[in-house]
C-alpha cells in the first residue's frame, strides 16, 4: 500500500484510510490538538498536514 504521506490527500481518502465516514473524520479534526491542521488548500490536505494528522491519530490500519 502507498504511504499516506506520499502525496496530498482529500478528506475522503483520509477517512477511507481510517475506516470511518467523512463526517466522523471531520469531527476528529475538530479536536483541539488538530486545530493546526486547518485550513486545507482547496480539496487537499498537504503532506505536512497529513503528517500532523498521523502523528495525533496514529497510523491507520
N, C-alpha and C positions, 0 to 999 in steps of 0.2 A: 504494500500500500504506500502511496505517495505521502510524504510528510506534510502535515497541515501548514507548516511554516515555509513551504517551498514557493508559495505564491500568495497574493492577496485572496481572501475568501469572502463569500457572501454570508449573510446571516443563515440562509438555508443550508449552505454547505457545512457550516459550523454546527447547526442544530442536528443535522443528519449524523455528523461525526460523533456527537454526544448522545445520540439516540433519544432526542427529545423533540417536542414541537417547537416551531419558531416562537410561539407565544411564551413558552416556558423559558427558552433561551434568552429572550429579551428581558424576562423577569430576572434571570440570573445576572445579566449585565447591569441591572439597576442597583445591585448590591454596592454598598459604599466603596469597597476596595477596588471595584472595577469601573468607577466613575472616570478614571483617567483614560479608559479605552475610547470613549466617545469624544468627538463625533467622528463618524466614519466618512470617508471621501466617496461620494456617490453611493453606489451599491456595495462597495467592497471595504472590508477591514484590511488595513495594511499588514504587512508581515510583522512589524513591530507590535501592532495591536493584537494580532493572533498570538504572538509570543506571550504577551501580558495575560491574555485570557487563559492560555495553557498553564502559565505559572500559578494563577489563582485557582483554577478549576481542576488542574491535574490533566494528565494525558487521557484522551478519550479511549474507550476500549472497544 
